[in-house]
Amino acid sequence: MPTPPAINISDAESHVMEVLWRAPGPVVAEQVVVALSESQHWQSATVKTLLNRLLKKGAIAAEKDGRRFLYSAILPREAWLARESESLVQRLFGGRIAPLVAHFGSRKKLSQADIQELRKLIDEMDDGQ
């Protein structure tokens, strides 16, 4: 099966997508506005513009329900997260993970829990190879 084309999601659009990914089912635009009201302070028109952009990109679906539309995510969060994280590592660290971890380790002291989690991940990767 061919890989679906990549969908580029802007930072603003990602806030809308997070609301849709967390929702237990389809939501109306006003629910998205309310969900983002404290963190983004966006007007209803801004949210509707972002929803329309995401709809045109194929990241979400809209189903007519009377006089309103119900929106739901089509793009899986895991697929978006994988693409975004791979892009970040490629752009900033030449595709290498070790310099990424070293960078964060040098900028902020890693907690014992962080170090244990990293060791566990490395062990799991070693076992998988």
Secondary structure, DSSP 8 states (H G I E B T S, - for coil): ----------HHHHHHHHHHHHSSS-B-HHHHHHHHHHHH---HHHHHHHHHHHHHHTSEEEEEETTEEEEEE-S-HHHHHHHHHHHHHHHHHTT-HHHHHHHHHHHS---HHHHHHHHHHHHHHHHH-
